[in-house]
């Protein structure tokens, strides 16, 4: 059993009906978090910029996974589903993973810096653009 199948078996990834409204809501959340991350970066708040940038990518990835009829029940399974359902989108999956690591460090270990926050916000912006292209937005 691979990681994707394990997420399904453990009900951390469930099949759902595709809902354009849910996809739109996730994209709006991604856009909101991206805007907040940019604001935090301008205020020189690297911790919150890193966290908000991650959640921007998280919601964008969630929209993609929803577009394939799956809903995640955990951050790790979202990353696994993204890799399985969009294997050609390696950069997006890598950016999600990198920003997840940055968020984890900022949130739980109080390890963050301005340069990492700038990278995370930049990755969030490019991820939003790519997800928009993939979803025809």
N, C-alpha and C positions, 0 to 999 in steps of 0.2 A: 504494500500500500504506500503510495507516495504522499507527500505532505498535503497536497490539495485534497486527495481522497480522505486523508485523516481528518482534515478540518470539517469535511462534510459528515464523516462518521461521528465525530464528536459534537456535531451541530453548532460548530463555530463558524460555519459557512452554510447558508441555507438557500435553497432554490426559491425564488419569488417571481411573481408576475412582474414583467417590466412595466414600470410606472414613469411616464415622462414627468409627472409632477414631483416624484421623489428625486429624480435625476436633477431637475431644475433646482430643487431645494438644496441639494448637496453642492451644486455649482455656485449657488448664491452664498452658501456658507463658506466655500473655498475663496470666493472673491472678497467677502467680508473679512475673513481672517488675513488674507493677503494685504488688504488695505490697512488693517490694524498693525500688521507686522511692519509695514513701511513706516507707519507713524511711530511705532516704538523704536525703530532704527533711527529715525530723525531725532527722537528724544534721547538717544544714546542709551537705550535700555536693551542691551544685548540679550539678556535673559528672556524677556517677553517677546522680543523680535524672533528669537530662535523657536520658541514654543509656538507662537502664532504662525510662523512660516510652515512649521511641520503640520499644523492642523489645516492649513490651506491645502497642502499637498494631499493630506489624508482625505479631506472631503472631495477633492478632485478625483482621486483614485477610487473613492467609494462610488462616485457617479459613474465612472467607467465600468466598474464591476457590476453595478446595478443595471447598466445597459446590456449586460450579458445575462441578466436574470438571476443574479446572486446577491445576497446580502451577508455581510460579514458580521461576526459577533466578537471580534477582537482584532487588535492592531496587527498581530503577526499573521493572522489568516487573511487579512486584507492584502498584505504584501505577497503572500503565497498565491492568492487568487489573481492578483494583478500579473504576476509572472506567468501563471498558467494560461490565463485567458487572453493575454496580450504579450506573447513571447517576443514579438518584434520590438516591443517598447522597453528595451533594456535600460536606456537612460532614465526613463520615468521611474522604473522599479529601483534603480540605483539611487536616484535622488530621494525617493521615499525612504529608503533604508538609511541613507546618510542623515537626512533630517530627523528621522526617528531616533538615531543615536545622539544627535545634538540635543534634541528635546529631552531625551532621557537624562543626559548629563546635566542640562540646565535645571530640569525639574527635580531630580533626585539627588544629584551630587553637587549642585551649585558650581558646576564647571561650565563656563561659557566665556566668550570673548567677542569683541566687536567684529573681528574679521570673520569668524565662523558665522556670526549672525548675518553679516552682509551676504555671505555665500548662500546661506539658507534662504534668505529673502529672494535672492536672485534665482535660485533653483525653484522656489515657489512660483515666481512669475513665469519662468519658461515652462514649468509643468502645467500651469493654468492655460497657457497658450496652446500647448500640445493637446491637452485634453479637449479643449474647445474645438480644435481641428478634427480630432478623432470622432467627436460627437456631432460634428457639423454645425457648431455654434458660431 
